[in-house]
Amino acid sequence: MSYYQALQDHKYSAAYAYLDANATDTTTGQQLTLQVFIQIAQQSENMGGPVSSFHATAYPPLVVVTVSRSGGPYHVDNYLAGQDLDPEEDQYPEKPSKRKS
Protein backbone atom coordinates (compact mmCIF):
# COMPACT_ATOMS: atom_id res chain seq x y z
CA MET A 1 0.00 0.00 0.00
CA SER A 2 1.23 3.51 -0.79
CA TYR A 3 0.62 6.80 0.98
CA TYR A 4 -1.99 7.88 -1.58
CA GLN A 5 -3.64 4.45 -1.65
CA ALA A 6 -4.00 4.64 2.13
CA LEU A 7 -5.63 8.09 1.81
CA GLN A 8 -7.93 6.81 -0.91
CA ASP A 9 -8.94 3.89 1.34
CA HIS A 10 -9.44 6.23 4.35
CA LYS A 11 -6.66 4.42 6.23
CA TYR A 12 -5.27 7.57 7.77
CA SER A 13 -3.06 5.83 10.33
CA ALA A 14 -1.40 3.86 7.52
CA ALA A 15 -0.91 7.05 5.46
CA TYR A 16 0.53 8.85 8.49
CA ALA A 17 3.09 6.06 8.91
CA TYR A 18 4.61 7.07 5.54
CA LEU A 19 5.44 10.57 6.80
CA ASP A 20 8.80 11.55 8.20
CA ALA A 21 8.92 11.31 11.98
CA ASN A 22 9.75 15.05 12.04
CA ALA A 23 6.92 16.13 9.72
CA THR A 24 5.40 19.47 10.69
CA ASP A 25 2.00 21.03 10.28
CA THR A 26 2.67 23.79 7.73
CA THR A 27 -0.03 26.01 9.23
CA THR A 28 1.39 25.96 12.76
CA GLY A 29 5.01 24.82 12.33
CA GLN A 30 4.49 22.26 15.09
CA GLN A 31 5.16 18.54 14.80
CA LEU A 32 2.37 16.82 12.90
CA THR A 33 0.53 14.39 15.18
CA LEU A 34 -1.71 11.57 13.99
CA GLN A 35 -4.78 13.37 15.33
CA VAL A 36 -3.96 16.59 13.44
CA PHE A 37 -3.14 14.60 10.29
CA ILE A 38 -6.53 12.87 10.43
CA GLN A 39 -8.27 16.23 10.92
CA ILE A 40 -6.47 17.70 7.90
CA ALA A 41 -7.24 14.65 5.75
CA GLN A 42 -10.92 14.76 6.69
CA GLN A 43 -11.12 18.52 6.07
CA SER A 44 -9.52 18.02 2.65
CA GLU A 45 -12.16 15.41 1.82
CA ASN A 46 -14.95 17.69 2.99
CA MET A 47 -13.67 20.54 0.81
CA GLY A 48 -12.50 18.69 -2.32
CA GLY A 49 -14.11 15.29 -2.08
CA PRO A 50 -12.47 11.95 -1.45
CA VAL A 51 -9.37 10.85 -3.36
CA SER A 52 -10.67 8.98 -6.39
CA SER A 53 -7.34 8.25 -8.08
CA PHE A 54 -3.68 9.20 -8.11
CA HIS A 55 -0.85 8.89 -10.58
CA ALA A 56 2.88 9.49 -10.38
CA THR A 57 4.88 10.37 -13.48
CA ALA A 58 8.66 10.49 -13.64
CA TYR A 59 10.37 13.33 -15.48
CA PRO A 60 13.90 12.67 -14.24
CA PRO A 61 15.00 14.05 -11.92
CA LEU A 62 11.40 15.06 -11.03
CA VAL A 63 8.43 12.96 -10.03
CA VAL A 64 5.05 14.68 -10.43
CA VAL A 65 2.14 13.29 -8.43
CA THR A 66 -1.38 14.09 -9.59
CA VAL A 67 -4.31 13.32 -7.30
CA SER A 68 -7.93 13.37 -8.45
CA ARG A 69 -10.78 14.22 -6.13
CA SER A 70 -14.39 14.82 -7.06
CA GLY A 71 -13.38 18.46 -7.62
CA GLY A 72 -10.94 17.44 -10.38
CA PRO A 73 -7.25 16.61 -10.70
CA TYR A 74 -4.46 18.69 -9.23
CA HIS A 75 -0.71 18.34 -8.88
CA VAL A 76 0.30 17.48 -5.35
CA ASP A 77 4.04 17.90 -5.37
CA ASN A 78 7.19 17.65 -7.40
CA TYR A 79 9.98 15.57 -6.01
CA LEU A 80 13.59 15.77 -7.11
CA ALA A 81 15.07 12.32 -6.82
CA GLY A 82 17.44 12.46 -3.87
CA GLN A 83 17.32 16.26 -3.67
CA ASP A 84 15.25 18.95 -2.00
CA LEU A 85 13.81 21.69 -4.19
CA ASP A 86 15.24 25.15 -3.70
CA PRO A 87 12.25 27.25 -2.50
CA GLU A 88 13.71 30.31 -4.26
CA GLU A 89 13.90 28.53 -7.63
CA ASP A 90 11.24 27.16 -9.96
CA GLN A 91 9.17 24.18 -8.90
CA TYR A 92 10.10 22.68 -12.27
CA PRO A 93 13.82 23.33 -12.74
CA GLU A 94 14.90 22.94 -16.35
CA LYS A 95 18.53 22.23 -15.57
CA PRO A 96 20.15 20.40 -12.67
CA SER A 97 22.16 23.57 -12.04
CA LYS A 98 19.01 25.15 -10.59
CA ARG A 99 19.10 22.68 -7.68
CA LYS A 100 21.11 23.25 -4.53
CA SER A 101 23.92 20.77 -4.06
N, C-alpha and C positions, 0 to 999 in steps of 0.2 A: 504494500500500500504506500502511496506517496502522500505528501503533504496536501496537495490539492484534492486527491481522491478522498482523503480523510475528511476534508471540509465538505466535499460534495455529499459524502455519506453521513454528515452531521456527527462525526466522531471527533469532537473537538479536543478531547484529551490526547488522542492519537496524533492529531495535527500539531498540537502544542509540543509534543515530544520531539518533533523535527526542528524546533527552533533552538537557537543557540542558548545555552544556559544563562548568558548575560544579555539576552534580548531585552530591549526597553520599549516602553509605551511611548511612541513618538509625540503624543499630546502632553504627557506629563514629564517625560525624561526619567521616570522611575522604572525599576525592574518590572518586566511584564510577568504577572502571575497568571496561573491557569484561570482563575476566576475572571480577571480582567480580559484575558484572551477570549474566553467564552462570551462575555458581554459584547466585545467588539465584533466577534463573528456573528452573533445573533442580530446585532444592530445593522450590520452590513446586509444580512439577509432581509431584514425588514425594509431597508431602504432600496436595495437593488434586486431583491429576489434571491432564491437559492442558486448555488453554483450548478449549472446544468452541464457544462463541459469545460475542459481545459486542454491546452495544447502548447507544447514547448517546441520551438524551432531554433536550431543552431545556425548562427551566422558567425563562425569563428572570428574573433575570440568571444563573441557575444552569444547569449542564449536569451531569446525573447519568449516570455510566457504570456499567453493570452487566455483569459478566463471569460467564459460566457455566463451571464446571469439572465434572468428574464428581461432585464433592461437592455440587453445587448452585450456584445463583446467589448473588452477593453484590455489594454496591455497592463500587466501587473508590474513587471520589473524587467530590467535588462541586467544580466549577469556577465561579467567578464570572467572567463575561465581562469581561476587562480589569482584574480586581481580584484581590487576594490575600484569602483569608479571614482574619478576625481569630481567632487561636487561642483567645482568651478568650471569644468569642461562639459562638453556635450554629453548627453545620455547615450548617444550613438557615435562614439569616436570613429573617424574614418581611417585613422592611422594609429598603429600601436604607440607612436610617439606622443599621443595625447593622453596616455595613461601615466600615472605616477609609478615609478619603479619601486 
